């Protein structure tokens, strides 16, 4: 399965936008564990994932050609 990774803010300094091929990863919890293993700096940061432009609030299924955003904390007003 191929997914696109888009990173923002400080996270983009060590995770470049890319398409990656993954297998055995079926949901956002498994992807988060994979990313933190592949990019150890990420495991020490607070961040949010988005799946196809929707913020992930709970574990969600990942499908082929999905787009995952990795974002540092943000606030708005």
C-alpha positions as CSV (number, residue, x, y, z in Angstrom):
1,X,0.0,0.0,0.0
2,X,1.3,3.5,-0.8
3,X,0.5,6.6,1.2
4,X,1.7,10.2,1.0
5,X,3.3,11.8,4.0
6,X,3.1,15.6,4.4
7,X,4.8,17.2,7.4
8,X,4.5,20.7,8.8
9,X,6.5,23.1,11.0
10,X,9.6,21.7,12.8
11,X,8.6,18.2,11.9
12,X,9.3,19.0,8.2
13,X,12.9,19.6,9.2
14,X,13.5,15.8,9.7
15,X,10.5,14.2,7.8
16,X,10.3,15.4,4.2
17,X,7.2,15.2,2.1
18,X,7.2,11.8,0.6
19,X,5.3,8.8,-0.7
20,X,6.1,5.7,1.2
21,X,5.3,2.0,0.7
22,X,3.9,0.4,3.8
23,X,2.7,-3.1,4.5
24,X,1.3,-4.5,7.8
25,X,0.1,-1.1,8.8
26,X,-3.7,-0.9,8.7
27,X,-4.5,2.1,10.9
28,X,-3.3,5.4,12.4
29,X,-2.1,3.8,15.7
30,X,0.1,1.4,13.8
31,X,1.4,4.2,11.6
32,X,2.2,6.4,14.6
33,X,4.3,3.5,16.1
34,X,6.0,3.0,12.7
35,X,6.8,6.7,12.3
36,X,8.2,7.1,15.9
37,X,10.5,4.1,15.2
38,X,11.6,5.4,11.8
39,X,12.0,9.0,13.1
40,X,13.1,8.8,16.8
41,X,12.9,12.6,17.1
42,X,9.1,12.4,16.6
43,X,8.7,10.1,19.7
44,X,9.8,13.0,21.9
45,X,7.4,15.6,20.4
46,X,3.7,16.3,20.7
47,X,2.0,16.1,17.3
48,X,-1.3,15.4,15.5
49,X,-2.0,13.3,12.5
50,X,-4.5,14.1,9.8
51,X,-5.9,11.6,7.4
52,X,-7.0,13.0,4.1
53,X,-7.2,16.5,5.7
54,X,-9.3,15.4,8.7
55,X,-7.6,15.6,12.1
56,X,-7.3,12.1,13.7
57,X,-9.1,12.1,17.0
58,X,-9.2,8.3,17.4
59,X,-7.7,5.3,15.6
60,X,-8.7,5.2,12.0
61,X,-8.2,2.8,9.1
62,X,-5.6,3.7,6.4
63,X,-6.2,2.8,2.8
64,X,-4.1,2.8,-0.3
65,X,-3.3,6.3,-1.6
66,X,-4.4,8.0,1.6
67,X,-2.6,11.2,2.6
68,X,-1.3,11.6,6.1
69,X,-0.3,14.9,7.6
70,X,2.0,15.2,10.6
71,X,1.6,18.5,12.4
72,X,3.1,20.1,15.5
73,X,0.8,21.6,18.1
74,X,-1.1,24.6,17.0
75,X,-3.7,27.0,18.3
76,X,-6.1,29.4,16.8
77,X,-8.4,32.1,17.8
